[in-house]
Structure formats: structure tokens, C-alpha cells
């Protein structure tokens, strides 16, 4: 059974562009690096050739992964989402019950997660702890530093 990847249109377009670039430019560069290393002589003792082949293998692996993500992608229409509880694509304002500090995160798919822009994966411990909660609920999140509790202050979909 394949895992469904929920993506925004923006996230889908970014992954598709990355895949297209890897298939064209990335493969060309990998082939060129292998050809250059091959010209340097005996392949059995050519570390540059081995490194180029390994880089090509990693590129093909990443291409395969992106193709799998995109083939199982479902693009979410934000206008159809329910803001009464925490779901994927929701902006969630939480209050740490220990420190009273408030933070707002957007829950996104794993491939769109970016902590710098406050986008966290629904598969992360924080995302799992927040999913399904309503305003006023207490979310218990298991972290490496122990359990933390957060109050759900606000939920919006934009």
C-alpha cells in the first residue's frame, strides 16, 4: 500500500521543478563527471570514477524518491479544509504551558517542512501531537528532552 502525500499546489510545483532539473541538468552533469573520470585511465584504481558513479547512483535514488512522492501526491484545496481542528495545512498557534511562550506553526507534508519558515511536518512528534486537536485542547508532545504540553490557542487556514 502506498502512502498518500498531501501537498499544496506550490509544494507540488516545486517538487516537479526539482525533479525535472535532476532529470535533465543533474543527469547531464553526472554523465560528464563519469566521462571525465574515465579518461584518466585505469578504472580499477580511479577514485574519481568511483565517486562519480556513486554520485550518479545517489542522483538516481533521489529521482526515484521524488517520482514516488509525486505519483502518490494529492493536492489539497485549502478552501475545502476544516479550521475547527488541527489538520494538514492548518496554521496553529500554540502556547507552551511551562513558559507561556506562543508560537505559530503551519502543518505541512514531510517534503514541504521547513523549520526556518515555521512549517513543520505532520509526521514530526510536534505535528503528531497537534493533529486533531481543537482550540482550548492540550496537546502532549513527546520530545527527546521529555514530555511537553501546549495549549491550542488558534487555528486558521490560509
Secondary structure, 3 states (H helix, E strand, C coil): CCCCEEECHHHHHHHHHHHHHHHHHHHHHHHHHHHHHHCCCCHHHCHHHHHHHHHHHHHHHHHHHHHHHHHCEEECCHHHCCCCCCCCCEEEEEEECCCCCEEEEEEECHHHCEHHHCEEECCCHHHHHHCCCCCCCEEEEEECCEEEEEEEEEEEEC
